[in-house]
Every structure is written in structure tokens, then in C-alpha cells.
Amino acid sequence: MSTPDDLTSQAERASAAIARAAMRDARTIAVAESLTGGKVSCHLGAAPHSSEWFQGCLVAYASDVKHRVLGVPDGPVVSEVAAAAMAVGVAGLLDADLAVAVTGVGGPDPQDGEPPGTVWFGLSSHGEVTTDLQRWDGEPEDILDRTTVHALTLLERALERRAARD
């Protein structure tokens, strides 16, 4: 199991790699966060030259904000559909080339019939949308840290794939 220091180092490394790729390829990035409450965007905002590529973040913690602002359809917000809609919604709102979204259950209680540690990720890259499901054990803070690192890693990989295609 990774320690909090290991996860922080991983988040910082991924954020720096995202910054380099975004600057090199003139890409803009946005984030929609629920579960993580802004942790992903804090790392991106602290990365080099973030004012040139980081469009911003929408923290949509309340379900009605996800529905009303990000276009999440009626239904559970801890779901693949919600994560995809959040990514597309924030990319459109903030005019970003790439966007990652995070929605899940940190615990200690279940939500939408999902156990703690269930996290859905949505990634919008130039209009293409993918999703990813992760299930982690641990205390809520552990789940938040793992979710933050995973979201940043998804963005980093998406930038690498986009660069390889261009």
C-alpha cells in the first residue's frame, strides 16, 4: 500500500508531466470534482505554468449541481453515466481540450447503492469520452488520495496518447 507521502510524490510528478505536455502541445485542461472536493485541481494549479493551460475546476459536490450545471442525467451520481457527463460538461463550460471528472464514495457509508471506495472517472479528450471504475479499500482520506493520483494519471496518459496520434 502506498503511503500518503508516496501518493503526494506521485501526484506532483504527474502534475509536472501534465504541465510539460500541455505546454508542448498547446492543450487546455479542466476538472470536475465531487468526491475529491478540489484536490485534483490543487495539484494542477500548483504545476508549472498552470495559468497557460489549466482552465479551471468545478467542484460539484451536491447531486443537484451535477444535474443542473454539468448536465448529469437524472439517476445515481456515483455511476459511469454521471462521470462521463461531468467530464463532457466541464470541458464545454470551461472550453477545455481535455477534462477529467471524479465521482464516488469515500465512505464511511455507501451512496447510490455503491460501497465506500467505489470511484468512477470520466475523461473527455477532444470530444472522445472514456470512463474508468476503481474500487479501493481504506479510510476516506486514503481513497481521496488514490483517487487524486489516478485522475492525474488518466490526464497524463491521455495527453501522451494524443501526442502520439498528432
N, C-alpha and C positions, 0 to 999 in steps of 0.2 A: 504494500500500500504506500502511496506517495505521501510525504509529509507536507504540511502547509508551505514550508519553505521551498520544497521541490516544485509544488504547483505554482507558487508565485514566480519562480525562476522560469518555468515553462511558459507561463502567461507573458512574462516580459520578453522572452525570446521570440515567441510567436508574434507579439505586437510589433517588435522591431522588424521582423521579416515581412509582416504585412505592410509596414510603413515603406520599406525599401521597394517592394513590388508595386504598391500603389503609386509611388512617385515615379518609378521607372516606366510604368505602363499607363500613366495618367488615368487611373481608376479612382472612382469615388465610392465610399463605403458608408453604410448606415446600419443601425442596430435597432431591433425591437426586443425589449426585455420584459419579462414578467418575473419569473422565479428569481432571477439574479438581481433584480432591483437596481441595475445600473453598474454592476461590477465589470461587465464586458466593456462598456463604454469608457469606464475609468481607465482601463488599460490602454485602449485605443487613443484616448485623449492625451495620455502621457507619452505616447510614442513620438518619435522624431517627425517633425514637420506635419503633425496631425491637422493643423489648420488648413493645409493644402489639399487633403484628400478625405478627411473624416467629416461627413456631412452632419452627423449627429445621431441622437438616440431618442427613441420614445419609450419611456418606461410605462407600460400599460399593465399595472398590477391588478386592477379591478376588471372583472369579466366584462362589465358593460362598456369599458373603454376599449377593450379588444374588439368588441362587436361594433361599437359606434364609430370609432376613429380608424381602426385598422382593417375593417371590413371582414372580420371573422364571422362566418355564418352562425346562426343560432345552433346551439348544441354545446357539447363539452368543450372547454377551453384547453384541457390537457389532452390534446389529440393531434394527429397528423394534419388534419384539415386546418385546425387553428394555427399550427406552426407555419404551414405554407402560406396561409392568408396573411399572417403577421409579417412574414418576410416580403411578400409582394406589396402589402400595404405600406410598410415603412420605406421601401425602395421608391415607390411612387410619391409618397408625401415629401420625401427629402431629396428626390431626384438623384438617386444613387445608382451606380453601375452594379454594385453587389450589396446585398444585405443579408444579415443573419438574424434569426429570431429564436427565442428561447421561451418555452412554456413547460411547466412541470410541477411536480410535487416535492417540496423539500422535506416535508414532514413537520411534526411527528404524525399527523393524521392523514388519511387518504383524501383524495379530491377526485371528483368525477369518476368514481369507481376505480381509480388508479392508486396503487400503493406508493408510499414515500420512496423517493429515488427514481421515479419514472420521469423522464425528461424527453420532450420532443424538440427537435431543432428543425428550422426551415431555412433554406438558403436560396436566395434569388440572385442569379448571375446573368445579367443582360437578358432578362426575361425568362430564362430557364429556371425551373423550380425543382429542388430536390428536398427530401426530408430524411431525418435520421432519428432513430429511437435508441435511447440508452437507459439502462436500469442499474442504479448504483445502490450499494448498502452504505450505511454510515449515518452519522449525525447530520442535521440540516446544513451546518457550515461546511462539512466535507462535501456534501452533494453540490452546494453552491460553488465551491472552489473547482470541483471536477467539471461542472457544467461550464464555468467561465473558460477554463482551459480548452475544453472541447469545442466551444463556439469559436474561439480564436483559431484553433487548429483547422476547423472547417473553412474559415475565411482564407487562411494561409494556403490551404490546398486548392481552393477554388481559384485563387489568383495564379497559382502555379499552372493549373490546368488551362486557364485562359491564355496565359503567356505562351504555353506550348502550342496552342491552336492558332494563335495570331502570327 
